[in-house]
Amino acid sequence: MANEHTIRAFDEDMGQLNALIAQMGGLAENQVHDAIDALRRGDHDKASVVVARDKQLDALEAEVEKLAIQLIALRAPVASDLRQVVAAFKISGMLERVGDHAKNIARSTLKINDFRFGSLALVPAVAEIAAGMIHSALNAYAAQNAVLAEDVVARDKEVDALYRDMIRSLIDHLSEKSANVITATELLLVARNIERIGDNATNIAEAVYYASTGIVMPDRHTAAD
């Protein structure tokens, strides 16, 4: 009976931890979508909301950290149970960083006054791919599905390739005499933050893969990359 009670208590705590991750994930996704929508529309008011709302993710991350430490100390999980707790702890930090990147995009939006620059069209398109990777990575976490996690990692190369396209286009624009330097410079920062969102989605997927299988996913970066 004592063992059954321990297992039930761990499952309840893990359920609470998963609920917090789901809440963080939903908020992080909304932050990315809203930041990009604010950029696309030139909506400074919406961008300001994204910046202010970032504190909610910080608070949720602190809750996850507290619960994860408490769970390890009181329940002493081992093997796959311990991997689940550690994965949740790591993923909360990654989601907090996704929120930071969304906030950075919103801050860049607040500095841009000319939204007619043609290369802007590629930026939200790549951002939607990165946001989709976050969504898929969170689905993989909820299902503890290593195959879904592998699919997210495979999509990271697409974001990296498009990121390079964005950078080339923006640098070409900066070389023109009529360039709006402030807009192009801020869009360079936006592009970098989008690329980092994709990287964090991949990191989440790798954490899910390890938690599910106990195997570290092979390094996705090669010498050619």
C-alpha positions as CSV (number, residue, x, y, z in Angstrom):
1,M,0.0,0.0,0.0
2,A,2.8,2.4,0.8
3,N,4.3,1.8,-2.6
4,E,1.0,2.4,-4.3
5,H,0.6,5.6,-2.3
6,T,4.1,6.8,-3.4
7,I,3.4,6.0,-7.0
8,R,0.1,7.8,-6.9
9,A,1.7,10.8,-5.2
10,F,4.4,11.0,-7.9
11,D,1.8,10.7,-10.7
12,E,-0.2,13.6,-9.1
13,D,2.9,15.8,-8.8
14,M,3.9,14.9,-12.3
15,G,0.5,15.8,-13.6
16,Q,0.8,19.2,-12.0
17,L,4.2,19.6,-13.5
18,N,2.9,18.7,-16.9
19,A,0.0,21.1,-16.5
20,L,2.5,23.9,-15.8
21,I,4.5,23.0,-18.9
22,A,1.4,23.0,-21.0
23,Q,0.5,26.5,-19.6
24,M,3.9,27.8,-20.3
25,G,3.9,26.3,-23.8
26,G,0.5,27.9,-24.7
27,L,1.7,31.3,-23.4
28,A,5.0,31.0,-25.3
29,E,3.2,30.1,-28.5
30,N,0.9,33.1,-28.1
31,Q,3.8,35.4,-27.5
32,V,5.5,34.3,-30.7
33,H,2.3,34.6,-32.8
34,D,1.4,38.0,-31.2
35,A,5.0,39.4,-31.7
36,I,5.0,38.4,-35.3
37,D,1.5,39.8,-35.9
38,A,2.5,43.1,-34.3
39,L,5.6,43.2,-36.6
40,R,3.5,42.4,-39.7
41,R,0.9,45.1,-38.9
42,G,3.2,47.6,-37.4
43,D,1.1,47.5,-34.2
44,H,3.2,49.1,-31.5
45,D,0.4,48.7,-28.9
46,K,0.3,45.0,-29.4
47,A,4.1,44.8,-29.3
48,S,4.0,46.6,-26.0
49,V,1.6,44.0,-24.6
50,V,3.9,41.2,-25.7
51,V,6.8,42.9,-23.8
52,A,4.8,43.3,-20.7
53,R,3.4,39.8,-20.7
54,D,6.8,38.2,-20.7
55,K,6.8,38.3,-16.9
56,Q,4.1,35.7,-16.8
57,L,6.5,33.2,-18.4
58,D,9.2,34.1,-15.9
59,A,6.8,33.4,-13.0
60,L,5.7,30.0,-14.4
61,E,9.3,29.0,-14.9
62,A,9.9,29.7,-11.2
63,E,6.9,27.5,-10.3
64,V,8.2,24.6,-12.5
65,E,11.6,24.9,-10.9
66,K,10.2,24.8,-7.4
67,L,7.9,21.8,-8.1
68,A,10.6,19.9,-9.9
69,I,13.1,20.3,-7.0
70,Q,10.4,19.4,-4.5
71,L,9.4,16.3,-6.5
72,I,13.0,15.0,-6.7
73,A,13.6,15.6,-3.0
74,L,10.3,14.1,-1.7
75,R,9.6,11.3,-4.3
76,A,13.2,10.3,-5.2
77,P,12.3,9.3,-8.8
78,V,14.6,7.0,-10.7
79,A,15.1,5.9,-14.3
80,S,12.3,7.1,-16.7
81,D,10.5,8.9,-13.9
82,L,13.6,11.0,-13.1
83,R,14.1,11.7,-16.8
84,Q,10.6,13.0,-17.0
85,V,11.1,15.4,-14.2
86,V,14.5,16.6,-15.5
87,A,13.0,17.1,-19.0
88,A,10.2,19.2,-17.6
89,F,12.7,21.3,-15.7
90,K,14.8,21.8,-18.8
91,I,11.9,22.5,-21.1
92,S,10.5,25.2,-18.8
93,G,13.8,27.1,-19.3
94,M,13.7,26.7,-23.0
95,L,10.1,28.0,-23.1
96,E,11.2,31.0,-21.0
97,R,13.8,31.7,-23.6
98,V,11.3,31.4,-26.4
99,G,9.3,34.1,-24.6
100,D,12.5,36.2,-24.4
101,H,12.9,35.9,-28.1
102,A,9.3,36.9,-28.7
103,K,9.8,39.9,-26.4
104,N,12.9,40.9,-28.4
105,I,10.9,40.7,-31.6
106,A,8.3,43.0,-30.1
107,R,11.0,45.4,-28.9
108,S,12.4,45.6,-32.4
109,T,8.9,46.3,-33.7
110,L,8.7,49.3,-31.4
111,K,11.7,50.7,-33.1
112,I,10.5,50.2,-36.7
113,N,8.5,52.9,-38.4
114,D,8.8,51.8,-42.0
115,F,7.0,48.5,-42.6
116,R,7.0,48.7,-46.4
117,F,10.4,46.9,-46.8
118,G,9.8,44.0,-49.2
119,S,11.9,41.4,-47.4
120,L,9.6,41.7,-44.4
121,A,7.3,39.2,-46.1
122,L,9.7,36.4,-45.5
123,V,10.2,37.1,-41.8
124,P,6.7,36.2,-40.6
125,A,6.6,33.1,-42.9
126,V,9.7,31.8,-41.2
127,A,8.4,32.7,-37.8
128,E,5.3,30.7,-38.4
129,I,7.4,27.6,-39.2
130,A,9.4,28.2,-36.0
131,A,6.2,28.6,-34.0
132,G,4.8,25.4,-35.5
133,M,8.0,23.6,-34.4
134,I,7.3,24.8,-30.8
135,H,3.7,23.5,-31.0
136,S,4.9,20.1,-32.4
137,A,7.6,19.8,-29.8
138,L,5.0,20.4,-27.0
139,N,2.7,17.8,-28.6
140,A,5.7,15.4,-28.5
141,Y,6.2,16.2,-24.8
142,A,2.6,15.7,-23.9
143,A,2.5,12.3,-25.7
144,Q,6.1,11.3,-24.7
145,N,6.5,10.5,-28.4
146,A,10.1,10.1,-29.6
147,V,9.1,9.9,-33.3
148,L,7.3,13.3,-33.1
149,A,10.4,14.7,-31.4
150,E,12.6,13.5,-34.3
151,D,10.3,15.1,-36.8
152,V,10.7,18.5,-35.0
153,V,14.5,18.2,-35.1
154,A,14.5,17.4,-38.8
155,R,12.6,20.6,-39.5
156,D,15.2,22.8,-37.9
157,K,17.3,22.7,-41.1
158,E,14.5,24.4,-43.0
159,V,14.4,27.3,-40.5
160,D,18.2,27.6,-40.7
161,A,18.2,27.7,-44.5
162,L,15.4,30.4,-44.6
163,Y,17.3,32.3,-41.9
164,R,20.3,32.5,-44.1
165,D,18.1,33.7,-47.0
166,M,16.7,36.5,-44.7
167,I,20.1,37.6,-43.7
168,R,21.4,37.7,-47.3
169,S,18.4,39.7,-48.3
170,L,18.7,42.2,-45.5
171,I,22.4,42.7,-46.0
172,D,21.8,43.3,-49.7
173,H,19.2,45.9,-48.7
174,L,21.7,47.6,-46.3
175,S,24.1,48.0,-49.2
176,E,21.6,50.2,-51.1
177,K,21.8,53.9,-50.9
178,S,18.1,54.2,-50.2
179,A,18.2,51.7,-47.4
180,N,16.2,52.3,-44.2
181,V,19.1,51.3,-41.9
182,I,17.1,51.2,-38.7
183,T,14.4,49.0,-40.2
184,A,16.9,46.6,-41.8
185,T,19.1,46.4,-38.7
186,E,16.1,45.6,-36.5
187,L,14.9,43.0,-38.9
188,L,18.3,41.4,-38.7
189,L,17.8,41.1,-35.0
190,V,14.3,39.8,-35.6
191,A,15.6,37.1,-37.9
192,R,18.1,36.0,-35.4
193,N,15.5,35.7,-32.7
194,I,13.3,33.7,-35.0
195,E,16.2,31.3,-35.7
196,R,16.7,30.9,-32.0
197,I,13.1,30.1,-31.5
198,G,13.6,27.2,-33.9
199,D,16.7,26.1,-32.0
200,N,14.8,26.1,-28.7
201,A,12.0,24.0,-30.3
202,T,14.7,21.5,-31.4
203,N,16.2,21.5,-27.9
204,I,12.7,20.8,-26.4
205,A,12.3,17.9,-28.9
206,E,15.7,16.5,-27.9
207,A,14.8,16.6,-24.3
208,V,11.6,14.7,-25.1
209,Y,13.5,12.1,-27.1
210,Y,15.8,11.5,-24.2
211,A,13.0,11.4,-21.6
212,S,11.1,8.9,-23.8
213,T,14.0,6.6,-24.8
214,G,16.8,7.1,-22.3
215,I,19.1,7.7,-25.4
216,V,20.7,11.0,-26.3
217,M,19.7,12.1,-29.8
218,P,22.7,12.2,-32.2
219,D,24.1,15.7,-32.7
220,R,22.1,17.4,-35.5
221,H,25.0,19.6,-36.4
222,T,27.7,18.3,-38.8
223,A,31.0,19.6,-40.0
224,A,29.3,20.6,-43.3
225,D,26.7,22.7,-41.4
